Amino acid sequence: MEPVTGFAELGVPDALVRLLTSQGVTAPFPIQSATLPDSLAGRDVLGQGRTGSGKTLAFALPLVARLAASPKEPMRGRPRALVLVPTRELATQVAAVIEPLAAAFRMSTVTVFGGVGHGAQRKAFHSGVEIVVACPGRLLDHMQAGDVNLDRVEITVLDEADHMADQGFLPTVKKILDKTPASGQRMLFSATLAGGVDTIVSRYLHDPVSHAAGVEAPVLLEHRVLVVDEGERVNEIARMALQGRVVVFTRTKHRAKQLARKLEAAGVGAVDMHGNLSQNARERNLAAFSDGTATAMVATDIAARGIHVDDVALVVHADPPIEHKAYTHRSGRTARAGAAGQVVTIATLDQVAEVRMLLRKAGVSATWEGIPVRAGEQTASAAVSPRSSTRSSAPRSGGRPRSQARHGGRGR
């Protein structure tokens, strides 16, 4: 049996294949190859894959293809498809993938999230929008206000369900799913089934087909711990940020804002990302980081979830996270879609035991650098660089030269 090499062989309609080709997307990622035959056939699908494995396109294609295969007149406040996501940024990015696909069949899409007024979203519902990409809280607000009824939803997708669980959204998610037809197709994508995600699967997915493509795939990710004096923490981060695009994590909103300012003072183009920012400021800062105007984004854990930016070579934990799950989620901002990356945790001597426990719980083996911390601990005096030999010897973006076929989207 010959291996599947393109989207057409997986059953994607010609119109969508042509659109993908025009975008330079011709070779599907493993999660797409694994799930598309089942999702296009209308099966409920449980897809497990790490961040950047191509999950967005894996559900966007069957969602649009199946709606287009049975066209119906739009109805006021009664959409046909629903995608639930944990963050505003992810809602915007998922919609950016779905919108051109849907537009090819003259179907409309709306993003629904907090931090902005209700008016434009309400107007979209009343106009008969067909595809809704929403954060759970704001969607429930619209449901309770009578702006939208989910009784006509044919396809429901839960994206990054583990993140929704981490943020305490699952009770709201259940209220929403209870209002969708039990006969509809449901797809759930998550890195893990922990934190109550498994109860969502058992309650709302019917005889789902499970796929875990990409979960066990080798990740070209190098973990380092740099032990420094407290006074050198900012200088070390600035030095690394001057060498390439970097996402820097802090524990608090105040520290994110403060550190971004200090990096700017050190000559680094930096933006902050945290819950105190307005939606306009969040979008402006994300755009600056995405287009390279800023090379460093300083973010809190919650604010950065769902942010997908290509070519992030380095993640820096300016403050070690409290939980190992946060370490994993933070680190997922790099080494996306087959690319290489580095994760550096900055620690002082009094944080060494904490970091050692954190890495053990996360199942991570790291190289220790800077101030020697223990006899026999692996140390190095060389500076940490996001352009190490590990990165330079690794293939770029899934192992393809620039001239070769592009895989299934920008971590889509």
C-alpha positions in Angstrom: 0.0 0.0 0.0 1.4 3.4 -1.0 1.7 6.0 1.7 -0.8 8.9 1.5 1.1 11.9 0.2 -1.5 14.7 -0.2 -4.8 16.1 0.9 -6.7 14.8 -2.1 -5.8 11.2 -1.3 -7.2 11.8 2.2 -10.6 12.8 0.8 -10.4 16.6 1.0 -12.6 18.2 -1.7 -10.8 19.5 -4.8 -11.8 23.1 -4.1 -10.1 23.0 -0.7 -7.1 21.2 -2.1 -6.7 24.0 -4.6 -7.0 26.6 -2.0 -4.4 24.9 0.2 -2.1 24.6 -2.7 -2.4 28.3 -3.5 -1.3 28.9 0.1 1.7 26.6 -0.4 0.3 23.9 1.8 0.5 20.5 0.0 1.8 17.9 2.5 -0.3 17.0 5.5 1.1 16.7 9.0 0.7 13.3 10.7 -2.3 14.3 12.8 -4.0 15.5 9.7 -3.3 12.3 7.8 -4.5 10.2 10.7 -7.8 12.0 11.5 -9.1 13.4 8.1 -10.5 10.1 6.7 -12.6 9.6 9.8 -13.6 13.2 10.4 -14.5 13.7 6.7 -16.7 10.6 7.0 -18.6 12.2 10.0 -17.1 10.2 12.8 -16.5 11.6 16.2 -12.8 12.1 16.6 -10.5 12.3 19.6 -7.1 13.7 18.5 -4.2 13.9 20.8 -1.2 16.0 19.7 1.2 18.5 21.1 1.1 22.2 20.3 2.2 22.9 16.7 1.3 19.4 15.4 -1.3 20.7 12.9 -4.5 20.2 14.8 -6.3 23.4 13.6 -6.3 22.3 9.9 -7.2 18.8 11.0 -10.6 20.0 12.2 -11.0 23.0 9.9 -11.0 21.0 6.7 -13.7 18.5 7.6 -15.8 21.1 9.3 -15.9 23.2 6.1 -16.1 20.3 3.7 -19.0 18.6 5.5 -21.0 21.8 5.8 -20.4 22.6 2.1 -21.5 19.1 1.1 -25.0 19.8 2.4 -25.6 23.5 1.9 -28.4 25.2 3.9 -29.8 28.7 4.1 -28.3 30.7 6.9 -30.7 31.3 9.9 -30.7 34.1 12.3 -28.9 33.2 15.5 -28.7 29.5 14.6 -25.1 28.6 13.4 -24.3 25.2 11.9 -20.8 24.7 13.4 -19.1 25.6 16.7 -15.4 25.7 17.6 -14.6 26.2 21.3 -11.1 27.5 22.3 -9.6 28.6 25.6 -8.2 32.0 24.7 -9.0 35.1 22.6 -5.7 34.8 20.7 -6.4 31.2 19.8 -9.9 32.2 18.7 -8.5 34.8 16.3 -5.9 32.4 14.9 -8.3 29.5 14.4 -10.7 31.8 12.7 -7.9 33.0 10.4 -7.5 29.4 9.2 -11.2 28.6 8.8 -12.3 31.9 7.2 -10.6 31.5 3.8 -11.8 27.8 3.6 -15.4 28.8 4.4 -15.3 31.8 2.1 -14.6 29.5 -0.8 -18.2 28.2 -0.3 -19.7 31.6 0.7 -20.0 30.6 4.4 -19.5 33.2 7.1 -17.5 33.0 10.3 -17.5 35.0 13.5 -15.1 35.1 16.5 -16.7 35.4 19.9 -14.6 36.3 23.0 -14.6 38.7 25.9 -12.6 42.0 26.3 -14.7 43.6 23.5 -18.2 44.8 23.2 -21.2 42.5 22.6 -22.6 44.5 19.7 -20.6 43.3 16.7 -20.9 39.7 17.8 -24.6 40.0 18.4 -25.0 41.6 14.9 -23.1 38.6 13.4 -25.4 36.1 15.1 -28.5 38.0 13.9 -27.1 38.1 10.3 -27.1 34.3 10.2 -23.5 33.4 10.6 -22.8 29.8 10.0 -19.5 29.1 11.8 -18.7 30.3 15.3 -15.2 30.2 16.9 -15.7 31.1 20.5 -14.4 31.2 24.1 -16.8 29.5 26.4 -17.6 32.4 28.8 -18.6 35.0 26.2 -20.6 32.4 24.1 -22.6 31.4 27.2 -23.3 35.1 27.8 -24.8 35.4 24.3 -26.8 32.2 24.8 -28.3 33.5 28.0 -29.1 36.8 26.3 -31.0 35.0 23.5 -28.6 36.1 20.8 -27.7 32.5 19.7 -29.4 29.1 19.8 -27.2 26.0 19.3 -30.0 23.6 18.3 -28.9 23.6 14.7 -25.2 22.9 15.3 -24.1 20.0 13.2 -20.4 20.0 14.1 -18.8 20.9 17.4 -15.0 21.1 18.0 -13.2 21.5 21.3 -9.6 22.7 20.6 -6.9 22.6 23.3 -9.4 21.0 25.7 -6.7 20.4 28.3 -6.1 24.2 28.5 -9.8 24.8 29.0 -9.7 22.3 31.8 -6.7 24.1 33.4 -8.5 27.4 33.3 -11.7 26.0 34.9 -13.8 26.3 31.8 -15.2 22.7 31.7 -18.4 23.4 33.6 -19.2 26.2 31.1 -18.2 23.9 28.2 -20.7 21.3 29.5 -23.5 23.8 29.6 -22.8 24.7 26.0 -22.5 21.2 24.8 -25.7 20.2 26.5 -27.4 22.7 24.1 -26.0 21.2 20.9 -27.8 18.2 19.2 -26.5 14.9 20.5 -26.7 13.6 16.9 -24.1 16.1 15.7 -20.5 15.3 15.0 -18.0 16.2 17.7 -14.2 16.4 17.6 -12.0 17.0 20.5 -8.3 17.9 20.3 -6.1 17.9 23.3 -2.5 17.3 24.4 -3.7 15.2 27.3 -6.9 13.7 28.7 -6.1 14.9 32.3 -8.0 17.4 34.4 -11.5 16.2 33.5 -11.1 16.1 29.7 -11.7 12.4 29.8 -15.2 13.0 31.3 -16.0 15.3 28.4 -14.9 12.6 26.0 -17.0 9.9 27.7 -20.1 12.1 28.0 -20.2 13.9 24.7 -18.3 11.9 22.1 -20.1 8.9 20.6 -17.8 5.9 19.7 -15.0 8.2 18.9 -12.0 7.2 16.8 -8.8 8.0 18.7 -5.6 9.2 17.1 -2.4 10.2 18.8 -0.3 11.1 15.8 2.6 13.4 16.7 2.3 12.7 20.5 5.3 10.3 20.4 7.1 12.1 17.5 10.6 13.1 18.3 10.8 16.7 19.3 14.0 18.6 18.5 13.8 20.5 21.9 16.8 21.1 24.1 16.2 22.0 27.8 18.7 24.1 29.8 18.9 25.6 33.3 21.0 28.6 33.7 21.9 29.3 37.4 22.7 33.0 38.0 22.9 35.6 40.7 19.7 37.5 41.0 21.3 40.7 39.7 22.2 39.0 36.4 18.8 37.6 35.6 17.6 40.4 33.3 21.0 40.8 31.7 21.1 37.1 30.7 17.6 37.3 29.3 18.5 40.4 27.3 21.6 38.8 25.9 19.6 35.8 24.7 16.7 38.0 23.3 19.2 39.9 21.2 20.1 36.7 19.3 16.6 35.7 18.0 12.9 35.6 18.6 12.1 34.6 22.1 9.0 34.1 24.4 9.8 35.0 28.0 7.5 33.8 30.8 6.9 35.4 34.2 4.6 34.4 37.0 2.8 37.7 37.4 1.3 40.4 35.2 3.3 43.1 37.0 6.6 41.3 36.4 5.8 40.8 32.7 5.2 44.5 32.2 8.3 45.4 34.2 10.6 42.9 32.4 9.4 44.0 29.0 10.4 47.6 29.9 13.8 46.5 31.2 14.4 44.6 28.0 13.4 47.6 25.9 15.9 49.7 28.0 18.6 47.1 27.2 18.0 47.5 23.4 15.6 44.6 22.9 12.4 45.1 21.0 10.0 43.7 23.6 6.2 43.6 24.1 4.2 42.3 27.1 1.2 40.0 27.0 -1.0 39.6 30.1 -4.5 39.9 31.4 -4.4 43.6 32.2 -4.0 44.6 28.6 -7.0 45.7 26.5 -8.0 43.5 23.6 -6.6 46.2 21.2 -3.3 46.2 23.1 -3.1 42.4 23.0 -3.7 42.3 19.3 -1.2 45.1 18.7 1.5 43.5 20.7 0.9 40.1 19.1 1.1 41.6 15.7 4.4 43.3 16.6 5.9 40.0 17.7 4.5 38.1 14.8 5.9 40.5 12.2 9.3 40.8 13.9 8.9 44.4 15.0 9.5 43.0 18.5 11.8 40.0 19.0 10.8 39.3 22.6 7.3 38.7 24.0 7.1 38.7 27.8 4.0 36.9 28.9 2.1 35.2 31.8 1.1 31.6 31.5 -2.6 32.2 30.8 -2.0 35.1 28.3 0.3 33.0 26.2 -1.8 29.9 25.8 -3.1 29.6 22.3 -0.6 32.0 20.9 0.9 30.4 17.8 3.9 32.2 16.2 6.2 30.5 13.8 10.0 30.5 14.1 10.3 30.9 17.9 13.7 29.4 18.5 13.8 30.0 22.3 11.5 29.9 25.3 12.9 31.5 28.5 11.4 30.9 32.0 12.4 34.1 33.6 10.5 32.8 36.7 10.3 29.0 37.0 6.7 28.0 36.8 5.0 26.6 39.9 3.6 23.5 38.3 5.1 21.1 35.8 2.1 21.3 33.5 2.8 25.0 33.1 6.4 24.2 32.2 5.1 21.9 29.5 2.6 24.4 28.1 5.2 27.2 28.2 7.8 25.1 26.4 5.3 24.3 23.7 5.8 27.8 22.2 9.0 26.5 20.5 9.9 23.3 18.6 6.6 23.6 16.7 5.8 21.6 13.6 9.0 19.7 13.5 11.3 22.7 14.0 14.1 22.7 16.6 14.0 24.9 19.7 15.5 25.5 23.1 14.0 26.1 26.5 16.0 27.9 29.2 15.0 28.2 32.8 16.7 31.0 34.7 17.2 30.2 38.3 19.1 31.5 41.3 20.8 29.2 43.8 17.9 29.2 46.2 15.6 28.0 43.4 17.7 25.0 42.3 15.8 22.4 44.4 12.5 23.8 43.2 13.6 23.6 39.5 15.0 20.2 39.9 11.7 18.9 41.3 9.8 20.7 38.5 11.9 19.1 35.8 11.5 15.7 37.4 7.7 15.9 37.4 7.7 17.2 33.8 9.9 14.2 32.8 12.6 16.5 31.4 16.3 16.0 31.3 18.1 19.4 31.2 21.7 20.6 30.9 22.7 22.8 33.9 24.9 25.8 33.2 26.3 28.8 35.0 27.0 28.6 38.8 27.9 25.0 39.7 25.1 23.7 41.9 26.1 20.2 43.0 29.0 17.8 42.5 28.2 15.6 39.5 25.6 18.0 38.1 26.1 18.5 34.4 27.4 22.1 34.0 28.9 24.2 31.3 30.5 27.6 31.3 29.5 28.4 27.7 26.7 30.9 27.3 23.3 29.7 26.3 22.4 30.6 22.8 19.2 30.0 20.8 21.4 29.3 17.8 23.3 26.3 19.2 24.7 23.4 17.2 21.6 21.4 18.0 19.5 23.9 16.2 21.8 24.6 13.3 22.2 20.9 12.5 18.5 20.2 12.6 16.2 20.4 9.6 14.1 23.5 9.3 10.3 23.3 9.7 9.7 19.6 9.5 12.9 18.9 7.6 12.0 20.6 4.3 14.2 23.1 2.5 12.5 26.3 1.6 11.9 25.1 -2.0 10.1 22.0 -1.0 6.4 21.4 -0.2 5.0 23.0 2.9 3.3 20.9 5.4 -0.3 21.3 6.7 -0.2 24.9 7.8 1.6 27.1 10.3 1.1 24.8 13.2 -2.5 24.6 12.1 
